[in-house]
Amino acid sequence: MSFDRGTEALDLASEALFQALGDNAYELDREFRFLTFNAGCVAYYGRPAEATLGRPIWEVLDGARGSWLEPWLREAMATRRPMRVEREGVARPDRWLEITAFPTARGLGVAFRDRTAEHHATEALRQSEARQTFLLALEEQLRGLADPDEAMAAAAEMLGRHLDAVRAGYAEVDAATGMLRVTRGWTDGRIPVRAGEQRPLDAFGPAAAAELRAGRVLAVEDCLADPRTTGEAVAATWAEIGVRALLVAPLVKAGALNGFFYVHEMAPRRWSAAEAELVHEVAERTWAAVEWARAEAERRESEARLALAAEAAGLGIWDWDLLTNRFVYSPRAKAICGFDPAREPSYEDVLRATHPEDFPETSAAARRAFDPALRERPVFNYRVVRPDGSLRRVIAHGRALFERIGGEERAVRYVGTLQDVTEAWEAAEALRESEARLRLAVEAGQMAVWEYDVATDEVTRSPELNRLLGFPEDATPSIAEMRARYWPGEQERLQAIGRAALARGERHFEAEYRYLWPDGSVRWLMMRAEIRFGTGKAPSKVVGVVLDVSARKAAEERQVLLMREVDHRAKNALAVVQAAVRLTLAPDLESYRRAIAGRVAALARAQTLLAEDRWSGAELRALVEGELAAFVGGRQRAMIEGPSVALPARAAQPLAMAIHELATNAVKYGAFSVPSGCVAVRWSVERGVLSLCWVETGGPAVAAPPARRGFGSRVLEGTVRGQLSGKVTLAWEPGGLVCTLEVPLRREEGAESEPAGAEIG
């Protein structure tokens, strides 16, 4: 029976563990039958747990038998070691899963997570990176190719190899006749390029031709099955050129089909959207390269006209003969560099005019421009040092001209333009510095910058806004999520403030409001905003900053409370002073003065203790020592004993007055009236009640209690009982007075502190 109970407990524990796992999880026995099937699995597979338990996984999960999952699970069961894999799902092949198998006492545990989104994102990133790498390589290959046919051939070869196609090429279309001509192309060797061939565009099917004329990429997985490319005549075309699948990106310019880039396959092939987009991009870039090459000749013919236009636009023209190392500068170029207008600058003049810090970069760029294999056309942004020492910021564009000398291509001239951009650069620098100062101010002030688009109801924000609103740093909360945390009524109040500003014709407004954090705390935020208008009269955007003013608000509230407390305590103190003046009795004026001064001094000492602790209270020991020091000086005639007690502010002055009156009485009639007398002050705290005991010894013998009730007794009653709701017990023992004060340290709900004079009078 104990064994059965142990097994049952193990089963229950295992069941509870798998149900508690946050992932989708199940457990198999050693025959691969389901032992547990947690709620995550129920939701993922759409099967109730009771329909799976006790059944083999091969029967429950469609496609599991014979899939990659079967040998993987069998290996994990056999080796009894944890295993992990990321694969497509078996029952749901459209999902990508992260699966972990681990041994259990009863067999094998399996936990998995759906990683489809991450997998798709990773795959998309990989494809994007491969595409960008290819396009960069294509751009580099096309750069500097002056011959249009070379550009077409280079692009066709790169694209065909990249897509692992059988053929790729470039064709031009005569818009007037509808005839196409294959200009240049590439193949992997299995079929011919067919360059120079001409045929009607409609030979590939009227529907396909219409797609291309409309500017849409034509993707055909099987030319013999696609309705756009079927038909007896069209089938003969496909058979002639040996094509079953194709991708064609049209080049429609100014409303007319001028040409297209194509990729062919000898067998049916499914094309992805990314492949179609890539072919379109290659077509556009190749078109641009071809057009550029054709325009080069025209550009050379217009150099003279360009020079004239450049002078009119304030551009300087320079020409460097690389064979003779001589320079020719236009008047404007000389003026920019500060060269002598009467002569051409020498090579040394040009070197001196280039700022030493910029020279390594400009010279390296020039060497790349002179390299026939590179033929770069860099843009130089550098500083010119004039002969008078002044600096100018310039931008230079240059192009190397090549000739074949001694059987090799060499750069023979370097020509270009020079533009003085000093003022624009200084303005841009000033703007950058201003923006940097603004960023520094925003960061130092712990402010967040935001912009609200009225039309889209969306917010563009700086990262600091998440911190101020209590969201995680990496969160992207929607406008609805941000609005949901306004303190009730605050959103409507802010909207009313903005509308009121608009009604007054003002674009700026400011408001402080409360905002609820996820942890339940309330924050005070201050918003300063500007309303911006679009083309119409309605607001289009609101931009502004927000900062957390919770600390200031809390300080203001503490200040108000402190002022109220000070006012209340001042009234109490004045009332006590008034009562002391009114009720103090003395045989002569000097005695009266001393009595009043002592009582007021007691109040002052308590006031000082409270002020030192910002009116949050006073330490009892410090208060007692301070009062007794005025009576015993440096003599050891008082024993003080008790734990540390922080008196609330309302109790400090009344207790100081009580101690003062007891000490005054001891000086007049008790232990302090003779050299041998001493006083012991002890206290303790139980259940929030302070019990302070004043015991006099060594003083004059006490025969009986006093015959009448004096001012000191009335002060004790008024302060302890009247103000603090405490108790006073007086006992005249033969050895001296014993006084016990009991004071509650926590104020009862609704209790108010009254001035001492209200009890004494």
N, C-alpha and C positions, 0 to 999 in steps of 0.2 A: 504493500500500500504506500509506503514512504517513497518507493521508487516512482510509482505512478504519480504521486503528488509532485515530486520533483520535476518529472517530465512535463506535467501539466503546467507547473509554474514557469518552466523554461519556455513552453509554447506561448503562454500568456505574455511573458516578458518580451519575447521576440515579436509577437504580434503588436504589442504596444510600441516597441521601438520602431518598427517599420511604418506604423500609422503616424508616428510623431515626426518622421523624417520630412523635412520641407520639400525634398525633391520627389519626383515620381519614383517609387520603389516597390519591389516585390521580392519574395523569397521562394526559392525552389528547393524541393527535397532532392535527394541524390538520384532520383529517377526523373528529375526535371519536371516534377509536378508542382503546381502553385500551392504554396503554404500560406502566403499572405499576398495581398493585392491592395495597396493603400489607396487613399482617396485621390491622390494625384494620378495614379494609373487609371482609375475609374473614369476620371475626367478626360484623360488623354486618349484612351482607347475606346471610350464610349461603351464600356461593358460593365455590368454590375459585378462586384467582387464574388458574389455567390455563384455566378456563372463560370468562374475561372478556377476556384479553389478545388484542388484534388485532380485537376486535369493537366495533362502534359502541355508544355508551352507550345509544342509543335502543332497541337490541335487548336489551341486558343488563338494564337497570333497568325493571321493569314500571311503566307509567304515565308514563315520562319523555317520550315523544313527545307533543307537544301540551300539555304541562304548563307551568307557569311557569318550570321549570328550563331548557327549551329556549331561549327567547329570551335568558334571562339568560346562559347559557353562550356563546351565539353573540355576544352583545355583548362579553363579556369577551375572547373569542378575537379579535374584530375590532378592538377598541380597544387591546388589548395593555396594559391597565393593571389593577392590582389592584382587585377588587370584593368587597364583603362584603354578606351578607344573612342575616336570620333568618326562616325560614319553616318550614311543616310539611314533613315528608319526602315524597318522591315515591313511592318504593318502599314506604315505611312511613309512611302519612299520620298514624298515631297518635303519631309522634315529632316533636318540635320541634327544629330544627337551626340551628346557627350555621355558615354556610358562607363560606369565603374562596376566591376564585379569583385566581390570579396567573400571569403569563406565564412560560414556561420556554423554553429553547432549542429544545425539540422540539415545543412546543405550549402546553398549558395545564395548570397544576397546580391541584388542588382539594383542600382540607383542610376537614374539618367535625367539629364536636363535637355530641354529644347534649345539648341543653339542656332536655329535656322537664320534668325536675323543677323547674328554676328558672322555666320558663315557667308551669307550673301554679301554682307558689307565687306568682308575680307576679300572675297572673290572679285567684287566690283572694284575694290581698290587695286587688286593685282592687275586686273584688266586695264584699269585707268592708267596705272603706272607703265604697263607695257605699251599702251597706246601713246602716252606722252613720250616715252623713250624713242619709239619708232618715229613719231612726228618730228622730234628734235633731230634725229639722225637724218630724216628726209630733208628737213630745212637746211641742215649743214651740207648735205649732198647737192641740193639745188642751188645753194648760194654761190654766186659767181659763175654759173654756167651760162655762157653767152650765146650758145647755140640752142635754138628751140628744140631741135630733134634730140640733142643730148639730154636735155631736161626731161623730155617725154620718156626716153628709153630708161633713164636712171630711175624715175619714179615707178615705171611699170615693173622693173626688175625688183626693186625693194618691196613693193606691195605684193607681188606674186610670191616671193619667197616668204614674206611675213605671214601671209594667209595660207601658205602651203598649197597654192593653186597650180593648175597645169598651165594657165596662160593669163597674161594681163597686158593691157595695152591702152592706147590713147587713139581716139578717132575724132575727126572733124566732120561737121555736117554743113552742107551748103543749104542755108535756109531757103533759098529761092527754088532749088530743084529737089530738095529732099534727099539728095544723095549723100552717103557717108563714105569717108575714105580713112582707112587705117593708116595712120602716119608712122608711129613707132610702137614696138611692143616687146614682150619677153615671153619665153616658154621654158618649161623644164626639160625640153628635148623630145617629149613624146608626140607633140603635134607642132605644126609650123606656126610662125608668127603671123603670116599672111599680110605683112606690111605692104602698103600700096594698093590693096584691093579696094574696089568700089562696088557698092550695091545700094539699092533703094532702102531707106530706113524701114519702109513698110514690109520688106521681105521678112522681117522678124515678127510680123503679126501687127495688124492695125491697132489692136488694143495695147500691145506693148509700146508701139510707137507713140500712141496718145499719152501713155504714162510719162514717157520721157519728155515729150513736148510740154507737158504740164509741170515739169520740173521735179517730179517725184522719182526717188530711187527705185529701180526695178529689181526686185529680188525674186528669182525663180528657182525653186528647189528641184523641179523636174520639168524640162521644156516640153516633154511629151505628155504631161499630165495637167499642166497649168492651163486653164481656159484662155488665158491671154496669149499663149504661145503655141496653141494647138492648131491643127488644120493641115491638109495634105501638102500645100505649098510651103508652109512654114516648116513642117517636118523635114522637107527636103533640104532646107537651109541648114537646119541643125545637123543633119547627117553630113552635109558637105563640109561644114567647119568643125565637126567632131565635138559638139557641145551638148551636155544634158542639163547642166545647171549654170546659172550666171548671176552676177551682181553688176548692175550698170548704174553709175551716178551721172545724171545729165548736167550739162553746163548751159543753163539758160541765162542769157545776158540780154538786157534791154528787150525782154519779152520773146526772144527767139532762141531756139536750140542751136548752139554753136558747135557743140561737140559732147563727148562723154568719155568717161574712164570705165573700163570693163575688167571683170575677173571671170574666167571660165573654168569649168570643171567637166571632165569626161563622163562622170557618173553623177547621179542625183546627190544633192548635198543640201543640208538644212543650214541656212544662213542666220546668224544672230543679228539682233538690232545693232549691237556694238560694231560688228563687221560692216554692216551697211553704212553706219555713220562714218566709219573709218574710210571707206572707199569714197564717200562723198567729200570728206576732208582732204584726202589725197588729190581728188579731182580738182578741188578749188585751189589748192596750193600749187599743183602742177600748172593749172591755167595761169595763175599769177606769175609763176616762173617763166612760162613760155611768153606771156605778154611782156614781161620785163625784158626778156632777151630781144624780142622784136622791137621793143622801144629803145633799146640801147643805141641803135644806129641813128634813130631820129634824135636821140638826146645829144649825140655827138655833133650832129648838124646844127643844133640849136645852142651850142656852147657860147657863141659870140653874143647871141640875143640874151642868154641867161646872164652873162657877165654884166651887160648893160642893166638888166633888171635888178641884179644883185646890188649894183652901185646905187640904184635908185632906192632900194630898200634898206640901205645902210649896211649891206654886207660887203666885206672885203674879199677879194679874190687873190689867191696865191697859186704859184706854179713853181714846182721844184723839179729842175732837170737833174735826174739822178746820175746821168752819165758825166756831166760836167760839174755837178754839185753847186749849180747856180740857182738863185731865187729871183722870181719876178713877183713883186707885190703891187696890187692896185693902190691908188692914193688912199682909199678908205682903209685898206689893210695896214698901210704904213702908219696912218694916223692912230689906229687902234693900238699898235705896238709901240708908238713913239719913235719910229724910225725917221731918219733924215729923208724928207720928201724929195730931195734933189738926187738921190742915188738909190740903187737897189741894195737891199741888205745882204750881207755876206752870211755864210754858214755860221761863223762865230757870232754874228749879231743875233741870229735866230736862236742859237743855243743859250746866249746870255738872256734873251727875252723870256725863255721858259723857266718858270720857278724851279729851283733845284729839287724841291720835294715832289714836284709833278713830273720831272723829266724821266725817271725810270719807267713810269707807266706809259707816257706818250711815246717814248722810243720803242718800247716793247710792242705797242699797238701798231706802230709804223712798220716794224719788221714783219708782223703778220700780214699787213696789207701788201708788202712787197713780195711775199712768198707766193709763187705761181700756184702752188697746191692749195693755198688758203684764200688768197685774194680778198681778205676781209675789208670791210668798209667801216672802220670804227668811227665813233663820234667822240671827239676829244673835248673834255670839259676840264679846263686847267686855268692856271693863273699866269698872266703876263707881267713881267717886271720891266717897266719902262726905264729909259736911261736916267730919269730924274728920281728913280726909286719908288714911284707910285705903282700900285698894283691894280690890274684890271682882270676881271673874270671874263673868260671868252669861251665860246663853243666853236669848234672847227669840224667841218665835214671834209673828208678827203677820199679820193679814189686813185688807185694806181693804174697806170696805163702800161700795157705789156707789148713787147715785140719779140720776135724770134731772132736771137743773135747767137751765131755760132752753133746753131742746131738746138738751142734751148730757149724756153720762154724766160724773159727777164723784164722786171719792172724798169721802165725807162723814164717815166715822169710820174709825179704825184701832184695832182691838182685838187683844189677845193675852195671852200669858203671859210670866212672868219667873221664871227659876230660878237660884238661887245654886249655882254648880258650883265654887266656889273650892277646896274641899278635894279634889274629884276632879281638878281641873285641876292643882293642885300635886302630887298624887300622880302624875299622868301625866307632868308635867314632870320630876319626880324620876326616873321610870322612863326617860324619854328620855335624860336626862343620864347615868343609869347605863349605858344601852345604848351611848351615845356613848363613855363612858369605856372600856367593854368593847371596843368596836370599835377604839378608839385603842390599847388595850393589846394586842389581838390583832395589829394592824398593826405596832405598834412591836416586838413580840416575834417578828414574822414567823411567826406561827402560823396554822394553818388550822383552821377549825371544820367539823365533819362530823356527820351523823346517819345511822345505819344502821337501816333498817326491817326487822325480822326476818321479818315476814310476806311482804313483797314482794321481799326480798333486793335492795333498792335503797339507794343512798347519796345523800343531799342534802348538798352541800358548798359551802364558800365558794370564791371564785375562787383563793385562795392555794394550795389543795390541789393544783391542777394543777402549779404551780411546784415545790412540794416533792416531788412524785412524778415530775417530769421530763416531764410531758405539755405540749403546746402550750397557750397561754392559752385559745384558742377551742375546745379539744377537749372532748368529753363522753364520757370513757371509761366503759365499763360496769364493773360490779363484778368481772366475770371478768377484764377487762383489767388492772384494778388488782391483783387477787390474783396474776395470772401473774408479776408482777415481784418478789414476795417472794423474798428469799434462801432457798435450799433449807432447809426445816425451820422457818423463822421463822413462817409462818402457823400451823402446828400448835402451836408454842410459845406464840404469842399466845392461841390458843383455849384452850390448857391453863391459861394464867394467868387468863383470864376465868372458866373453869369452877371453878378453885380459889377465886377470890374469891366466887363464888356459893355454893360449898360451905361457906365460912366465914361466910356470911350477910352478906357485904359487897357493896355496890353499886358501889364505886369501885375501880379498879385502874389500875396504871401499868406501862409496859414500854418498853424500848428494843430496837429491832430493826433489822436490815439490810434495805436495799431497793435493788434493781438498777435503775439508770437505763438509758435506751435506748443511751447512749454507752458502756455497759459499766462505768461507775464505780459504786462501791458507796457508798451514803449511810447514815448512822446516823440514825434517826428516833426520837423519843420520843413516846409516845402516853399521854395521860391520858384516861380514859373513865369514864362513869357508865352503869350498866345500869338501864333503866327498865322498869317492869312495867305491863301493861294491867290489864284487869278480873280476869284469872286470876292464877295464880302463875307463869306462864311469862314470860320477858322479851319485851317487845314492841319496844323500841328501845334502841339504844346511842348515846349522844351523847358527843362529846369534842373534844379538840384534838390536833393533832400539830405538832411543830416539828423542824427539822433540827438535830441535835446532832453533826454530823460534825466540825465544827471542835473541839468540846470533846473528842470521842473521840480525834481526832488529837493534840490537846495532851496528853491523858492518856497516850497511847502514847509520845509524845516524852518526857514526863516520866519514864516508866518506863525508857525506853532511856537517858536522861540519868543517872538514878540508878545504873543498872547500870554506865554508863561511868565515872561519878565514883568509884563503889566500886572498879572495876577499876583506875583510875588511882591512887587513893589507896593501894591495896595495892602497886602498882608503886613509887610514890614512897617509901612506908615501907620497902619492901624495899631500895631503893637507899640510903636513909639508913642503914638497918641495916648494909648492906655497907660503906658509907663509914666508919661508926664502927668497924666491926670490922677493916677492912683498912688504914686510914690509919696511916702510920708518920710519926713526927716526933721530932726530937732532944729537944724539951722540950714542956711543957704548952702554952705560948703558941703555938708553931708548930702543934701538934696542933689547938688551938682555931681558929686562922685557916684551916687546911686544911678542917676540917669545916664551918666557917661559909661558906666560899666555895662548897663543893659543894652545901650545902643552899640557899644563895642562888640558885645556878643552877637548881635544881629549882623554887624559888619564882617566879623570873622566867618560866620556861616555863609554870608553873601560871597565872600572871597573864595571859599571852597567850591561853591556852586559855579561861580564864574570860571574857575580854573578847569572845571570839567564840562564847560559849555552847557551848564544848567541841566545836565543829565542826572545829577545827583552828587553825593559827597560821601567820602569814606568815614565811617563812624569813628574809628580810632583817631584819625586826624582831627575830627571835630572835638572829641573829648580832650585830647592832648592840648589842643589850641585853647580851649576854655580854661582848663586847669592851670596852664602855664602862667596865665595872668595873676593867679593867686599864690602859687607855690614857687614860682621862679625856677631856679636851678636846684632847689632842695628836693630830696626824695621823700616827699610826704604823701604821694599818691601812687597807688598801685592800680594799673589798668590791665585788664585781662579779658580776652574774648576773640572770637574768630573775625576774619575780614567780612565786613558788612557794607554793601553799597546802599546808602540811604537814598530813597527817591527824593527828587528836588522838593516836593511838597513837605517832606518831613525834616529837612535839614535845619531850617531856621527855628521851627518850634522846639526841636530837641536841643538846639544850641541855647535857646532861652531857658529851657528847663534845667540844663546842666549849670548854666550861669547862676540861676536863682538858688540852686542847691549849694553851689560853691560860696555864693554871697552869704547865705544863711550860716554855712560852716565857719566863715570868717568872723561873723558877728557873734554867733552863739555856740558854735559847735567845734569840730575837731581842729579847724584851722585857727581858732582863737587862742590856742595855747601851743607852745613849741613842741610838745610831745605828741600832739594829735596827728592823725593821718586818715586818709580816705581810700577805700577800695572801691573801684568801679568794675563790675563784671557784667558780661552780657552773653546771651545765647539766642539762637533762632530756632524755633520749632514750628513747622507747618505755616510758615510765612509770618509768624508773629515774633517780634523782637521783645525779649525780656531783659531789661537793664536794671541792675541792682546797685544802689548807692549805699555803702556801709561806712559809718564814721566810728572811729575808735580812738581812745586816748584823750578825748576832749573832756570838758566839764561834765560831771555826773548829771544825768537827767532824772529829775525826781518825778516829773509828770508831764503830759503833753501841754503845749502852750494854752493859755486861757482864751486867747482870741485868735482868729484866723487872719494872718497878715497878707501882704501883697504877694509875697513869694508863693504862698499856697494857692492864691487865686491864679497866678501865672501858670503854675503847674496844672491846675485844673483846666484853665482855658486853653493851654497849648496842647497838652497830651490828650485830655478827654474831648475838649471842644473842637480843636482843629484836626487831630489825628484819629479821633474815635477810639482812643486807647483808655487804659486804666491807670490810676495812681493809687498806690498803697503807701501810707506813712506810718511808721512804727517808732515810738520814742523809747528805745531800749536804754537800760542804765548806762551802757558804754557809749551811747550816742544814737543819732538818727539813722534809721534804716528805711530807705525809700525804694520802692519797686515800681518801675514803669513798664507797662505792656503796650506795645504799639504794633498794629497790623501794618506790614510793609506793602501789601497790595491793597489798593483802594477798592472798596466795594463798588459794584456797578451802579452808576447814577449818583455816587456820593460826591459832594462838592466841598472844597476846602474853604472855611470861613475865616476871616481875620480874627486874631486873638482877642481883640477888643470886644467882639460880640459876646464873648463868654465872661469877660472880666467885669464889664460895666455893671 
